Amino acid sequence: MGRSALGSGLFQLTAMTPQFQSITPGARLSDRVAEALAAEIRAGRLAEGDKLPTEAVLVEQFAVSRTVVREAVSRLKSLGLVDSRQGSGVFVKPQGFQPLNFDARHAVSKGAVVQIVEVRRALEAEVAGLAAERRQPEDVLRLRTALQALGAAVQGGGDGVAEDVQFHRAIADTARNPFLMGTLDYLGQFLRGVTRVTRANEARRADFAREVAEEHERIVQAIEAGDAPAARAAAAGHMDNAIRRIEQADPAFWQQQGEALARPLISALNPPS
């Protein structure tokens, strides 16, 4: 058929059925099949209401196993692109807003952790600024309580991951923006994994741990004072410093612990069907 199935032009149309080409080994096969099908759906060549080729046809055309095809279709369902109709097959769903999703193949790396912290920086700086503008006395008390719980967890020998996440969640609650909250709730499945990596790295050095505590305190002080610019700067600086601490980590940390700690991100990005 002339062109690579996952390069340019994923299939060629016949009068009745899209003709897919076999794929070559490389990335996870089911992901590559799912990408090929998803590209056709998003390009409109498989339109709303169209029936996907049968499992047997996809097995033959992609030259993969039935298991690979089933995993690929499951992935398309998780993305909201197709659904099954009992006894009829798999059909393309109406395409409204595309669900937010990240490519799991890029998740387990030092660079991915840094990139997710960059996402946090963009969000949490604004969240802190809004929190400073909108805080009430009870909000400040909740922030202080969360910060104390984090300190107690660390002093007690814990990793402080749950408490760190709860502290930042308390700041987000104070911002009182449901759309920001929804975004952070979605990202929470990734942020918890990244927090686990960053805190494990920071626990290895007393100066890192001290810096984190001081940065948290500056954020709370700015929010308590109602100083939105200072709160934004403190939150952005906290994330900048988190990136710096990751970059300064002993290479042995990433080889021995970092990848293992980041690996749960794969599970979050590719949930079981």
MOJONOR-V397607 format. One record per backbone hydrogen bond with DSSP energy under -0.5 kcal/mol. CO is the residue of the C=O (numbers start at 1). NH is the residue of the N-H. Records with the same first field share a line. If there is no record, write none. Layout:
CO = NH  NH
This chain:
4 = 7
10 = 21
12 = 19
17 = 14
18 = 20
19 = 12
22 = 5
27 = 26
28 = 32
29 = 33
30 = 34
31 = 35
32 = 36
33 = 37
34 = 38
35 = 39
36 = 40
37 = 41
38 = 42
39 = 43
40 = 45  46
41 = 44
45 = 47
47 = 50
50 = 92
54 = 58
55 = 59
56 = 60
57 = 61
58 = 62
59 = 63  64
62 = 23
65 = 69
66 = 70
67 = 71
68 = 72
69 = 73
70 = 74
71 = 75
72 = 76
73 = 77
74 = 78
75 = 79
76 = 81  82
77 = 80
79 = 99
81 = 93
83 = 91
84 = 86
85 = 88  89
89 = 85
90 = 52
91 = 83
92 = 49
94 = 96
102 = 104
103 = 106
104 = 107
107 = 109
109 = 113
110 = 114
111 = 115
112 = 116
113 = 117
114 = 118
115 = 119
116 = 120
117 = 121
118 = 122
119 = 123
120 = 124
121 = 125
122 = 126
123 = 127
124 = 128
125 = 129
126 = 130
127 = 131
128 = 132
129 = 133
130 = 134
131 = 135
136 = 139  140
137 = 141
138 = 142
139 = 143
140 = 144
141 = 145
142 = 146
143 = 147
144 = 148
145 = 149
146 = 150
147 = 151
148 = 152
149 = 153
150 = 154
151 = 155
152 = 156
153 = 158
154 = 157
160 = 164
161 = 165
162 = 166
163 = 167
164 = 168
165 = 169
166 = 170
167 = 171
168 = 172
169 = 173
170 = 174
171 = 175
172 = 175  176
173 = 176
177 = 181
178 = 182
179 = 183
180 = 184
181 = 185
182 = 186
183 = 187
184 = 188
186 = 189
187 = 190  191
188 = 192
190 = 194
191 = 195
192 = 196
193 = 197
194 = 198
195 = 199
196 = 200
197 = 201
198 = 202
199 = 203
200 = 204
201 = 204
202 = 205  209
205 = 209
206 = 210
207 = 211
208 = 212
209 = 213
210 = 214
211 = 215
212 = 216
213 = 217
214 = 218
215 = 219
216 = 220
217 = 221
218 = 222
219 = 223
220 = 224
221 = 225
222 = 226  227
223 = 226
226 = 228
227 = 231
228 = 232
229 = 233
230 = 234
231 = 235
232 = 236
233 = 237
234 = 238
235 = 239
236 = 240
237 = 241
238 = 242
239 = 243
240 = 244
241 = 245
242 = 246
243 = 247
244 = 248
246 = 249
250 = 253  254
251 = 255
252 = 256
253 = 257  258
254 = 259
257 = 261
258 = 262
259 = 263
262 = 265
263 = 266  267
264 = 268
265 = 269
266 = 270
